[in-house]
């Protein structure tokens, strides 16, 4: 009788053990330390523009810890960068207006949508992930989802101490308002963005664009010229916008200078084509003035641009 009871108890214990083992079957063992180490490798690869290697190591980080918010956010950044690269190929390195350009833009939208999914997963894993909210706002603008972009940018600002640069979230919020044609709120946010960093190229350009659409060319010049002359703003549209503002103010010499720098920075781009046409329409065409070069806009020989 004792032996039977022992066998029965042993069988019950073994059964419980098997049930316990079965309950974790197929579930990965979480190793947050290994996950973060792999994420750091991926981040270094991303910063070196080794995008495929960064994807591989980010996913390895998730194998160790599926809730690694930083790895999820990085996968979003990689997808977003691939989208930007497609847009640049279609509009900057070349000017593709036909089927090739349409295909590149469609592919870019796919990358931006993929980025949005990763950013949302990062936020689900860490609800105060301010950078993921900010990046989600940026890709939502790319996708034309302006109402969502406003909400995400506000969420990013709700966790402002966790943002690397608060002015970028302000710039995204202002840009989303701009596309909603809410010019008052757009200008308010962009003024705050540039007040935090007067050399912030993206914020200055977006502020100037809001002012241009309200037919205030003098303020466009005021918003843009100082940061542009510092030579750290590679945004072609900013050079073009300054040229247009100077034309409106009947200052053709300065306008020619900015249109010329626009045409030279990315000579094969769609914006450069527009700037060349604007140059041809000025008195004297694209020929330089004889008054010296003290007002010449900074061109593409100023070194690496780092204006955001």
Secondary structure, 3 states (H helix, E strand, C coil): CHHHHHHHHHHHHHHHHHHHHHHCCCCCCCCHHHHHHHHHHHHHHHHCCCHHHHHHHHHHHHHHCCCCHHHHHHHHHHHHHHHHHHHHHHHCCCCCCCHHHHHHHHHHHHHHHHHHHHHHHHHHHCCCCHHHHHHHHHHHHHCCCHHHHHHHHHHHHHCHHHCCCHHHHHHHHHHHHHHCCCHHHHHHHHHHHHHHCCCCHHHHHHHHHHHHHCCCHHHHHHHHHHHHHCCCCCCHHHHHHHHHHHHHCCCHHHHHHHHHHHHHHCCCCHHHHHHHHHHHHCCCCCCCCCCCCCCCCCCCCCCCCCCC
